[in-house]
C-alpha cells in the first residue's frame, strides 16, 4: 500500500527533524558518510510542502551503501535501489501510512548532488522564485489532493525550467565564496 500524501504550510520542526535523522544516519553509516544535506521543499524556510524530510547522504563509495542496506532496513527504511537515477540509492521511511523521510544517497562527486543542492539554495536565495513555486505547488495540490503522481507531474515543467538557472546561480555563488 502506498504512503498517504499530504501538503502543509512550512514547519520550523522540519530542520530539527532533518538534524535528528542526519545523526541517525551518521550512526548507521559511520565513517563512510562524507556529509548529509537537507534538500527538497522542507529545506526552504517558508515554503509549503509535503511534510517529508528529504536528505542527501553523501558516501565515499556507493558500494558501501549497498553493504549498509540491511542496517538501514532494520532501522525502518525501505530500499528501492537506484529508482530511476543512475548511481543513487533511494530509501524511504514511513510512519504508519505516512511517508516521513526520503534518502537520496550518492557517492561523493556524483553530479546529481549539485542539481539537488542548487535548486534548494536558489529557492532560499530568490524570494520571487520561491513564491512562484509555492503558488504552483498549492494550485497543483488543490487539483490533485489524492494523486501524488499528478502532483509531481504538475511541478515537473517548472522544476525543469528553473533547475538550469539554479545550477548556474549556485556555481557562481559557490565560486565567489572564499
C-alpha positions in Angstrom: 0.0 0.0 0.0 1.5 3.4 -1.0 2.0 6.0 1.7 -0.5 8.7 2.2 0.2 12.1 0.7 -0.5 15.4 2.4 0.5 19.1 2.0 1.0 21.7 4.6 2.5 25.1 5.5 6.2 25.2 6.4 7.1 23.9 9.8 10.0 25.0 12.0 10.2 21.4 13.1 11.5 20.3 9.6 15.1 21.4 10.1 15.1 19.8 13.6 13.8 16.5 12.2 16.4 16.7 9.5 19.2 17.0 12.2 17.7 14.1 14.1 17.7 11.9 11.0 21.1 13.0 9.9 22.5 12.0 13.3 20.8 8.5 12.9 22.4 8.1 9.5 25.8 9.1 10.8 25.5 6.3 13.4 24.1 3.8 10.8 26.6 4.5 8.0 29.6 5.7 10.1 32.9 6.9 8.6 31.8 6.1 5.1 29.5 9.1 5.3 31.1 12.3 3.9 28.1 14.7 4.6 24.3 14.8 4.9 22.3 17.6 3.3 18.7 18.7 3.8 17.1 19.1 0.4 13.6 19.4 -1.0 10.9 21.9 -0.1 11.2 21.1 3.6 14.7 22.7 3.5 13.4 26.0 2.3 12.1 28.2 5.1 8.5 29.4 4.5 7.8 27.0 1.6 4.7 24.8 1.9 5.4 21.2 1.2 4.6 17.6 1.6 5.8 17.0 5.2 8.5 14.6 4.1 12.1 15.2 5.0 14.4 14.7 2.0 18.1 14.0 2.7 21.1 13.6 0.6 23.7 11.5 2.4 27.0 11.5 0.5 29.1 8.4 0.8 32.7 7.8 0.0 31.6 4.9 -2.2 28.1 3.8 -3.2 29.1 0.1 -2.8 29.4 0.9 0.9 25.8 1.9 1.0 24.8 -1.4 -0.6 26.7 -3.0 2.3 24.8 -0.8 4.8 21.4 -1.5 3.3 20.5 -4.2 5.8 21.2 -1.8 8.7 19.1 0.9 7.1 16.2 -1.6 6.5 16.5 -2.7 10.2 16.2 1.0 11.1 12.9 1.3 9.3 13.9 2.3 5.8 12.7 0.6 2.6 15.3 0.1 -0.1 14.4 1.0 -3.7 17.8 0.7 -5.4 18.6 3.4 -8.0 14.9 4.2 -8.5 15.4 6.0 -11.8 18.6 7.9 -11.2 21.8 6.1 -12.1 24.3 6.0 -9.1 21.7 6.8 -6.5 20.5 4.5 -3.7 16.9 5.6 -2.7 15.3 4.7 0.6 12.0 5.7 2.1 10.7 5.7 5.7 7.1 5.7 6.7 5.3 6.1 10.0 2.1 4.0 9.5 0.6 5.2 6.2 2.5 8.5 6.1 5.9 8.9 4.4 8.3 10.7 6.7 11.7 10.6 5.0 13.4 10.1 1.7 17.1 9.3 1.4 18.8 10.1 -1.9 22.2 8.6 -1.3 25.0 9.4 -3.8 28.8 8.8 -3.9 30.9 11.9 -3.4 31.3 13.7 -6.7 28.1 12.5 -8.3 26.7 15.4 -10.4 23.2 14.8 -9.2 24.2 16.2 -5.8 24.8 19.6 -7.2 21.4 19.6 -9.0 19.6 18.9 -5.8 21.6 21.3 -3.7 21.4 24.1 -6.2 17.6 24.2 -6.5 17.0 24.4 -2.8 19.8 27.0 -2.3 18.3 29.0 -5.2 14.8 29.0 -3.7 16.2 30.0 -0.3 18.0 32.9 -2.0 15.4 34.0 -4.6 12.2 35.1 -2.9 10.4 35.6 -6.2 11.2 32.1 -7.5 10.2 30.7 -4.1 6.8 32.5 -4.1 6.2 31.4 -7.7 7.0 27.7 -6.8 4.8 27.9 -3.7 1.8 29.2 -5.6 2.3 26.5 -8.2 2.5 23.8 -5.6 -0.6 25.0 -3.8 -2.5 25.1 -7.1 -1.4 21.6 -8.2 -2.2 20.2 -4.8 -5.7 21.8 -4.9 -6.3 20.0 -8.2 -4.7 16.6 -7.2 -5.1 16.2 -3.4 -5.2 12.4 -3.6 -2.8 11.8 -6.6 0.9 12.2 -5.8 1.9 11.3 -9.3 -0.2 14.0 -10.8 1.1 16.4 -8.1 4.7 15.7 -9.1 3.8 15.9 -12.8 2.2 19.3 -12.2 5.5 20.7 -10.9 7.8 19.0 -13.4 7.9 21.6 -16.1 8.6 24.4 -13.6 11.4 22.4 -12.0 13.0 21.6 -15.4 12.8 25.2 -16.4 14.2 26.5 -13.1 16.9 23.9 -12.5 19.4 25.3 -15.1 19.0 28.8 -13.7 19.5 27.4 -10.2 22.6 25.5 -11.1 24.1 28.5 -12.9 23.4 30.7 -9.9 24.8 28.0 -7.5 28.0 27.7 -9.4 28.5 31.5 -9.4 27.7 31.7 -5.7 30.0 28.8 -4.9 32.9 30.2 -6.9 32.6 33.6 -5.3 33.0 32.3 -1.7 36.5 32.4 -0.2 
